[in-house]
Amino acid sequence: MGALSDRLTAVQDKYPVGVALIRFLMLIPARGIEAREMRWADLDLTAATWTIPAARYKNR
């Protein structure tokens, strides 16, 4: 994973949102579409949880 991390660092200034999304997806077990459609209302920062509403989840 070192090479990937180096490559992401190299393009971070040009694609900051894309790099942030890729790094985020590397840390969580979610599909890309779920991460792209995430809303602030889905996050509970106090409990450090992210709840994906059934309507946006693959299997509903």
PDB file with one MODEL, atoms N, CA, C and O in Angstrom:
MODEL        1
ATOM      1  N   MET A   1       0.828  -1.196   0.000  1.00  0.00           N
ATOM      2  CA  MET A   1       0.000   0.000   0.000  1.00  0.00           C
ATOM      3  C   MET A   1       0.869   1.255   0.000  1.00  0.00           C
ATOM      4  O   MET A   1       0.334   2.351  -0.164  1.00  0.00           O
ATOM      5  N   GLY A   2       2.155   1.145   0.172  1.00  0.00           N
ATOM      6  CA  GLY A   2       3.036   2.291   0.157  1.00  0.00           C
ATOM      7  C   GLY A   2       3.035   3.011  -1.168  1.00  0.00           C
ATOM      8  O   GLY A   2       3.021   4.241  -1.205  1.00  0.00           O
ATOM      9  N   ALA A   3       3.052   2.255  -2.275  1.00  0.00           N
ATOM     10  CA  ALA A   3       3.059   2.873  -3.600  1.00  0.00           C
ATOM     11  C   ALA A   3       1.766   3.644  -3.857  1.00  0.00           C
ATOM     12  O   ALA A   3       1.794   4.735  -4.428  1.00  0.00           O
ATOM     13  N   LEU A   4       0.649   3.086  -3.441  1.00  0.00           N
ATOM     14  CA  LEU A   4      -0.630   3.769  -3.619  1.00  0.00           C
ATOM     15  C   LEU A   4      -0.655   5.059  -2.802  1.00  0.00           C
ATOM     16  O   LEU A   4      -1.082   6.103  -3.297  1.00  0.00           O
ATOM     17  N   SER A   5      -0.209   4.988  -1.582  1.00  0.00           N
ATOM     18  CA  SER A   5      -0.179   6.166  -0.726  1.00  0.00           C
ATOM     19  C   SER A   5       0.727   7.247  -1.321  1.00  0.00           C
ATOM     20  O   SER A   5       0.389   8.430  -1.290  1.00  0.00           O
ATOM     21  N   ASP A   6       1.868   6.842  -1.858  1.00  0.00           N
ATOM     22  CA  ASP A   6       2.783   7.800  -2.491  1.00  0.00           C
ATOM     23  C   ASP A   6       2.126   8.458  -3.697  1.00  0.00           C
ATOM     24  O   ASP A   6       2.253   9.666  -3.897  1.00  0.00           O
ATOM     25  N   ARG A   7       1.430   7.668  -4.495  1.00  0.00           N
ATOM     26  CA  ARG A   7       0.762   8.188  -5.694  1.00  0.00           C
ATOM     27  C   ARG A   7      -0.359   9.157  -5.309  1.00  0.00           C
ATOM     28  O   ARG A   7      -0.526  10.200  -5.941  1.00  0.00           O
ATOM     29  N   LEU A   8      -1.124   8.811  -4.273  1.00  0.00           N
ATOM     30  CA  LEU A   8      -2.192   9.698  -3.817  1.00  0.00           C
ATOM     31  C   LEU A   8      -1.622  11.023  -3.318  1.00  0.00           C
ATOM     32  O   LEU A   8      -2.183  12.086  -3.584  1.00  0.00           O
ATOM     33  N   THR A   9      -0.519  10.955  -2.602  1.00  0.00           N
ATOM     34  CA  THR A   9       0.126  12.167  -2.111  1.00  0.00           C
ATOM     35  C   THR A   9       0.582  13.034  -3.281  1.00  0.00           C
ATOM     36  O   THR A   9       0.494  14.260  -3.223  1.00  0.00           O
ATOM     37  N   ALA A  10       1.069  12.392  -4.342  1.00  0.00           N
ATOM     38  CA  ALA A  10       1.567  13.126  -5.508  1.00  0.00           C
ATOM     39  C   ALA A  10       0.463  13.886  -6.240  1.00  0.00           C
ATOM     40  O   ALA A  10       0.729  14.941  -6.816  1.00  0.00           O
ATOM     41  N   VAL A  11      -0.757  13.380  -6.231  1.00  0.00           N
ATOM     42  CA  VAL A  11      -1.848  14.037  -6.964  1.00  0.00           C
ATOM     43  C   VAL A  11      -2.836  14.751  -6.046  1.00  0.00           C
ATOM     44  O   VAL A  11      -3.867  15.241  -6.507  1.00  0.00           O
ATOM     45  N   GLN A  12      -2.533  14.814  -4.770  1.00  0.00           N
ATOM     46  CA  GLN A  12      -3.456  15.384  -3.797  1.00  0.00           C
ATOM     47  C   GLN A  12      -3.793  16.844  -4.092  1.00  0.00           C
ATOM     48  O   GLN A  12      -4.941  17.251  -3.910  1.00  0.00           O
ATOM     49  N   ASP A  13      -2.825  17.639  -4.540  1.00  0.00           N
ATOM     50  CA  ASP A  13      -3.095  19.052  -4.823  1.00  0.00           C
ATOM     51  C   ASP A  13      -4.019  19.223  -6.019  1.00  0.00           C
ATOM     52  O   ASP A  13      -4.811  20.165  -6.064  1.00  0.00           O
ATOM     53  N   LYS A  14      -3.923  18.326  -6.979  1.00  0.00           N
ATOM     54  CA  LYS A  14      -4.733  18.429  -8.190  1.00  0.00           C
ATOM     55  C   LYS A  14      -6.143  17.866  -7.998  1.00  0.00           C
ATOM     56  O   LYS A  14      -7.099  18.391  -8.569  1.00  0.00           O
ATOM     57  N   TYR A  15      -6.282  16.793  -7.191  1.00  0.00           N
ATOM     58  CA  TYR A  15      -7.573  16.121  -6.980  1.00  0.00           C
ATOM     59  C   TYR A  15      -7.839  15.927  -5.483  1.00  0.00           C
ATOM     60  O   TYR A  15      -7.914  14.787  -5.026  1.00  0.00           O
ATOM     61  N   PRO A  16      -7.982  17.001  -4.715  1.00  0.00           N
ATOM     62  CA  PRO A  16      -8.112  16.847  -3.262  1.00  0.00           C
ATOM     63  C   PRO A  16      -9.339  16.054  -2.821  1.00  0.00           C
ATOM     64  O   PRO A  16      -9.257  15.257  -1.886  1.00  0.00           O
ATOM     65  N   VAL A  17     -10.464  16.262  -3.478  1.00  0.00           N
ATOM     66  CA  VAL A  17     -11.688  15.553  -3.081  1.00  0.00           C
ATOM     67  C   VAL A  17     -11.573  14.070  -3.436  1.00  0.00           C
ATOM     68  O   VAL A  17     -11.926  13.207  -2.633  1.00  0.00           O
ATOM     69  N   GLY A  18     -11.084  13.783  -4.623  1.00  0.00           N
ATOM     70  CA  GLY A  18     -10.918  12.391  -5.042  1.00  0.00           C
ATOM     71  C   GLY A  18      -9.959  11.629  -4.155  1.00  0.00           C
ATOM     72  O   GLY A  18     -10.216  10.481  -3.794  1.00  0.00           O
ATOM     73  N   VAL A  19      -8.854  12.264  -3.802  1.00  0.00           N
ATOM     74  CA  VAL A  19      -7.876  11.617  -2.920  1.00  0.00           C
ATOM     75  C   VAL A  19      -8.488  11.391  -1.545  1.00  0.00           C
ATOM     76  O   VAL A  19      -8.293  10.331  -0.949  1.00  0.00           O
ATOM     77  N   ALA A  20      -9.220  12.366  -1.038  1.00  0.00           N
ATOM     78  CA  ALA A  20      -9.868  12.203   0.270  1.00  0.00           C
ATOM     79  C   ALA A  20     -10.864  11.051   0.234  1.00  0.00           C
ATOM     80  O   ALA A  20     -10.944  10.272   1.184  1.00  0.00           O
ATOM     81  N   LEU A  21     -11.624  10.934  -0.850  1.00  0.00           N
ATOM     82  CA  LEU A  21     -12.599   9.852  -0.977  1.00  0.00           C
ATOM     83  C   LEU A  21     -11.899   8.489  -1.019  1.00  0.00           C
ATOM     84  O   LEU A  21     -12.341   7.549  -0.358  1.00  0.00           O
ATOM     85  N   ILE A  22     -10.827   8.377  -1.777  1.00  0.00           N
ATOM     86  CA  ILE A  22     -10.101   7.106  -1.858  1.00  0.00           C
ATOM     87  C   ILE A  22      -9.528   6.732  -0.499  1.00  0.00           C
ATOM     88  O   ILE A  22      -9.623   5.578  -0.082  1.00  0.00           O
ATOM     89  N   ARG A  23      -8.936   7.697   0.195  1.00  0.00           N
ATOM     90  CA  ARG A  23      -8.387   7.404   1.534  1.00  0.00           C
ATOM     91  C   ARG A  23      -9.510   6.984   2.494  1.00  0.00           C
ATOM     92  O   ARG A  23      -9.326   6.077   3.306  1.00  0.00           O
ATOM     93  N   PHE A  24     -10.661   7.639   2.399  1.00  0.00           N
ATOM     94  CA  PHE A  24     -11.816   7.307   3.232  1.00  0.00           C
ATOM     95  C   PHE A  24     -12.282   5.880   2.953  1.00  0.00           C
ATOM     96  O   PHE A  24     -12.535   5.111   3.881  1.00  0.00           O
ATOM     97  N   LEU A  25     -12.393   5.530   1.668  1.00  0.00           N
ATOM     98  CA  LEU A  25     -12.855   4.191   1.298  1.00  0.00           C
ATOM     99  C   LEU A  25     -11.868   3.103   1.713  1.00  0.00           C
ATOM    100  O   LEU A  25     -12.260   1.954   1.921  1.00  0.00           O
ATOM    101  N   MET A  26     -10.607   3.455   1.831  1.00  0.00           N
ATOM    102  CA  MET A  26      -9.613   2.481   2.289  1.00  0.00           C
ATOM    103  C   MET A  26      -9.814   2.136   3.763  1.00  0.00           C
ATOM    104  O   MET A  26      -9.364   1.086   4.224  1.00  0.00           O
ATOM    105  N   LEU A  27     -10.487   3.016   4.501  1.00  0.00           N
ATOM    106  CA  LEU A  27     -10.661   2.831   5.943  1.00  0.00           C
ATOM    107  C   LEU A  27     -11.994   2.217   6.345  1.00  0.00           C
ATOM    108  O   LEU A  27     -12.127   1.711   7.459  1.00  0.00           O
ATOM    109  N   ILE A  28     -12.984   2.254   5.455  1.00  0.00           N
ATOM    110  CA  ILE A  28     -14.319   1.786   5.821  1.00  0.00           C
ATOM    111  C   ILE A  28     -14.817   0.718   4.853  1.00  0.00           C
ATOM    112  O   ILE A  28     -14.397   0.690   3.697  1.00  0.00           O
ATOM    113  N   PRO A  29     -15.694  -0.149   5.305  1.00  0.00           N
ATOM    114  CA  PRO A  29     -16.258  -1.179   4.417  1.00  0.00           C
ATOM    115  C   PRO A  29     -17.528  -0.688   3.726  1.00  0.00           C
ATOM    116  O   PRO A  29     -18.609  -1.225   3.965  1.00  0.00           O
ATOM    117  N   ALA A  30     -17.407   0.316   2.882  1.00  0.00           N
ATOM    118  CA  ALA A  30     -18.582   0.844   2.181  1.00  0.00           C
ATOM    119  C   ALA A  30     -18.303   0.889   0.686  1.00  0.00           C
ATOM    120  O   ALA A  30     -17.149   0.938   0.259  1.00  0.00           O
ATOM    121  N   ARG A  31     -19.356   0.871  -0.091  1.00  0.00           N
ATOM    122  CA  ARG A  31     -19.233   0.991  -1.537  1.00  0.00           C
ATOM    123  C   ARG A  31     -19.025   2.461  -1.900  1.00  0.00           C
ATOM    124  O   ARG A  31     -19.409   3.358  -1.150  1.00  0.00           O
ATOM    125  N   GLY A  32     -18.419   2.690  -3.046  1.00  0.00           N
ATOM    126  CA  GLY A  32     -18.145   4.062  -3.472  1.00  0.00           C
ATOM    127  C   GLY A  32     -19.379   4.924  -3.561  1.00  0.00           C
ATOM    128  O   GLY A  32     -19.357   6.084  -3.150  1.00  0.00           O
ATOM    129  N   ILE A  33     -20.462   4.375  -4.094  1.00  0.00           N
ATOM    130  CA  ILE A  33     -21.697   5.143  -4.240  1.00  0.00           C
ATOM    131  C   ILE A  33     -22.253   5.559  -2.880  1.00  0.00           C
ATOM    132  O   ILE A  33     -22.793   6.657  -2.739  1.00  0.00           O
ATOM    133  N   GLU A  34     -22.123   4.689  -1.883  1.00  0.00           N
ATOM    134  CA  GLU A  34     -22.603   5.028  -0.546  1.00  0.00           C
ATOM    135  C   GLU A  34     -21.793   6.185   0.033  1.00  0.00           C
ATOM    136  O   GLU A  34     -22.344   7.077   0.676  1.00  0.00           O
ATOM    137  N   ALA A  35     -20.495   6.163  -0.198  1.00  0.00           N
ATOM    138  CA  ALA A  35     -19.647   7.249   0.301  1.00  0.00           C
ATOM    139  C   ALA A  35     -19.935   8.551  -0.436  1.00  0.00           C
ATOM    140  O   ALA A  35     -19.982   9.614   0.184  1.00  0.00           O
ATOM    141  N   ARG A  36     -20.126   8.482  -1.748  1.00  0.00           N
ATOM    142  CA  ARG A  36     -20.395   9.695  -2.529  1.00  0.00           C
ATOM    143  C   ARG A  36     -21.744  10.311  -2.164  1.00  0.00           C
ATOM    144  O   ARG A  36     -21.906  11.529  -2.244  1.00  0.00           O
ATOM    145  N   GLU A  37     -22.706   9.491  -1.767  1.00  0.00           N
ATOM    146  CA  GLU A  37     -24.036  10.002  -1.420  1.00  0.00           C
ATOM    147  C   GLU A  37     -24.204  10.272   0.073  1.00  0.00           C
ATOM    148  O   GLU A  37     -25.308  10.578   0.524  1.00  0.00           O
ATOM    149  N   MET A  38     -23.133  10.163   0.835  1.00  0.00           N
ATOM    150  CA  MET A  38     -23.206  10.405   2.271  1.00  0.00           C
ATOM    151  C   MET A  38     -23.645  11.846   2.539  1.00  0.00           C
ATOM    152  O   MET A  38     -23.224  12.771   1.844  1.00  0.00           O
ATOM    153  N   ARG A  39     -24.479  12.022   3.534  1.00  0.00           N
ATOM    154  CA  ARG A  39     -24.966  13.339   3.937  1.00  0.00           C
ATOM    155  C   ARG A  39     -24.498  13.606   5.366  1.00  0.00           C
ATOM    156  O   ARG A  39     -24.299  12.677   6.150  1.00  0.00           O
ATOM    157  N   TRP A  40     -24.327  14.872   5.690  1.00  0.00           N
ATOM    158  CA  TRP A  40     -23.917  15.218   7.050  1.00  0.00           C
ATOM    159  C   TRP A  40     -24.929  14.697   8.068  1.00  0.00           C
ATOM    160  O   TRP A  40     -24.554  14.334   9.183  1.00  0.00           O
ATOM    161  N   ALA A  41     -26.198  14.657   7.697  1.00  0.00           N
ATOM    162  CA  ALA A  41     -27.240  14.176   8.608  1.00  0.00           C
ATOM    163  C   ALA A  41     -27.070  12.696   8.940  1.00  0.00           C
ATOM    164  O   ALA A  41     -27.602  12.224   9.945  1.00  0.00           O
ATOM    165  N   ASP A  42     -26.327  11.952   8.099  1.00  0.00           N
ATOM    166  CA  ASP A  42     -26.102  10.528   8.338  1.00  0.00           C
ATOM    167  C   ASP A  42     -25.031  10.286   9.405  1.00  0.00           C
ATOM    168  O   ASP A  42     -24.887   9.171   9.907  1.00  0.00           O
ATOM    169  N   LEU A  43     -24.286  11.334   9.746  1.00  0.00           N
ATOM    170  CA  LEU A  43     -23.178  11.195  10.691  1.00  0.00           C
ATOM    171  C   LEU A  43     -23.590  11.614  12.089  1.00  0.00           C
ATOM    172  O   LEU A  43     -24.287  12.611  12.274  1.00  0.00           O
ATOM    173  N   ASP A  44     -23.150  10.844  13.067  1.00  0.00           N
ATOM    174  CA  ASP A  44     -23.285  11.220  14.476  1.00  0.00           C
ATOM    175  C   ASP A  44     -21.857  11.374  14.987  1.00  0.00           C
ATOM    176  O   ASP A  44     -21.222  10.391  15.370  1.00  0.00           O
ATOM    177  N   LEU A  45     -21.360  12.594  14.994  1.00  0.00           N
ATOM    178  CA  LEU A  45     -19.972  12.831  15.366  1.00  0.00           C
ATOM    179  C   LEU A  45     -19.715  12.545  16.843  1.00  0.00           C
ATOM    180  O   LEU A  45     -18.604  12.166  17.211  1.00  0.00           O
ATOM    181  N   THR A  46     -20.713  12.719  17.683  1.00  0.00           N
ATOM    182  CA  THR A  46     -20.555  12.428  19.103  1.00  0.00           C
ATOM    183  C   THR A  46     -20.326  10.941  19.326  1.00  0.00           C
ATOM    184  O   THR A  46     -19.446  10.554  20.096  1.00  0.00           O
ATOM    185  N   ALA A  47     -21.119  10.104  18.652  1.00  0.00           N
ATOM    186  CA  ALA A  47     -20.991   8.650  18.791  1.00  0.00           C
ATOM    187  C   ALA A  47     -19.993   8.053  17.799  1.00  0.00           C
ATOM    188  O   ALA A  47     -19.704   6.858  17.849  1.00  0.00           O
ATOM    189  N   ALA A  48     -19.468   8.889  16.897  1.00  0.00           N
ATOM    190  CA  ALA A  48     -18.524   8.440  15.861  1.00  0.00           C
ATOM    191  C   ALA A  48     -19.125   7.313  15.030  1.00  0.00           C
ATOM    192  O   ALA A  48     -18.505   6.269  14.831  1.00  0.00           O
ATOM    193  N   THR A  49     -20.367   7.548  14.542  1.00  0.00           N
ATOM    194  CA  THR A  49     -21.039   6.543  13.722  1.00  0.00           C
ATOM    195  C   THR A  49     -21.557   7.180  12.437  1.00  0.00           C
ATOM    196  O   THR A  49     -21.825   8.379  12.369  1.00  0.00           O
ATOM    197  N   TRP A  50     -21.683   6.341  11.438  1.00  0.00           N
ATOM    198  CA  TRP A  50     -22.250   6.735  10.153  1.00  0.00           C
ATOM    199  C   TRP A  50     -23.350   5.740   9.860  1.00  0.00           C
ATOM    200  O   TRP A  50     -23.079   4.545   9.744  1.00  0.00           O
ATOM    201  N   THR A  51     -24.575   6.195   9.738  1.00  0.00           N
ATOM    202  CA  THR A  51     -25.710   5.337   9.453  1.00  0.00           C
ATOM    203  C   THR A  51     -26.184   5.603   8.033  1.00  0.00           C
ATOM    204  O   THR A  51     -26.565   6.723   7.693  1.00  0.00           O
ATOM    205  N   ILE A  52     -26.156   4.556   7.204  1.00  0.00           N
ATOM    206  CA  ILE A  52     -26.613   4.682   5.827  1.00  0.00           C
ATOM    207  C   ILE A  52     -28.104   4.360   5.808  1.00  0.00           C
ATOM    208  O   ILE A  52     -28.494   3.247   6.162  1.00  0.00           O
ATOM    209  N   PRO A  53     -28.948   5.316   5.399  1.00  0.00           N
ATOM    210  CA  PRO A  53     -30.389   5.046   5.349  1.00  0.00           C
ATOM    211  C   PRO A  53     -30.693   3.895   4.385  1.00  0.00           C
ATOM    212  O   PRO A  53     -30.039   3.747   3.353  1.00  0.00           O
ATOM    213  N   ALA A  54     -31.679   3.095   4.731  1.00  0.00           N
ATOM    214  CA  ALA A  54     -32.030   1.912   3.941  1.00  0.00           C
ATOM    215  C   ALA A  54     -32.330   2.262   2.485  1.00  0.00           C
ATOM    216  O   ALA A  54     -32.019   1.478   1.588  1.00  0.00           O
ATOM    217  N   ALA A  55     -32.917   3.402   2.243  1.00  0.00           N
ATOM    218  CA  ALA A  55     -33.262   3.803   0.876  1.00  0.00           C
ATOM    219  C   ALA A  55     -32.031   3.950  -0.011  1.00  0.00           C
ATOM    220  O   ALA A  55     -32.124   3.786  -1.227  1.00  0.00           O
ATOM    221  N   ARG A  56     -30.878   4.257   0.584  1.00  0.00           N
ATOM    222  CA  ARG A  56     -29.661   4.424  -0.202  1.00  0.00           C
ATOM    223  C   ARG A  56     -28.729   3.233  -0.110  1.00  0.00           C
ATOM    224  O   ARG A  56     -27.668   3.237  -0.733  1.00  0.00           O
ATOM    225  N   TYR A  57     -29.095   2.220   0.647  1.00  0.00           N
ATOM    226  CA  TYR A  57     -28.254   1.044   0.810  1.00  0.00           C
ATOM    227  C   TYR A  57     -28.551   0.045  -0.288  1.00  0.00           C
ATOM    228  O   TYR A  57     -29.696  -0.079  -0.720  1.00  0.00           O
ATOM    229  N   LYS A  58     -27.548  -0.661  -0.738  1.00  0.00           N
ATOM    230  CA  LYS A  58     -27.689  -1.576  -1.876  1.00  0.00           C
ATOM    231  C   LYS A  58     -28.852  -2.565  -1.701  1.00  0.00           C
ATOM    232  O   LYS A  58     -29.660  -2.737  -2.613  1.00  0.00           O
ATOM    233  N   ASN A  59     -28.934  -3.200  -0.553  1.00  0.00           N
ATOM    234  CA  ASN A  59     -29.972  -4.224  -0.317  1.00  0.00           C
ATOM    235  C   ASN A  59     -31.233  -3.668   0.320  1.00  0.00           C
ATOM    236  O   ASN A  59     -32.154  -4.420   0.639  1.00  0.00           O
ATOM    237  N   ARG A  60     -31.281  -2.370   0.506  1.00  0.00           N
ATOM    238  CA  ARG A  60     -32.410  -1.681   1.128  1.00  0.00           C
ATOM    239  C   ARG A  60     -32.742  -2.342   2.449  1.00  0.00           C
ATOM    240  O   ARG A  60     -33.668  -1.913   3.138  1.00  0.00           O
TER     241      ARG A  60
ENDMDL
END
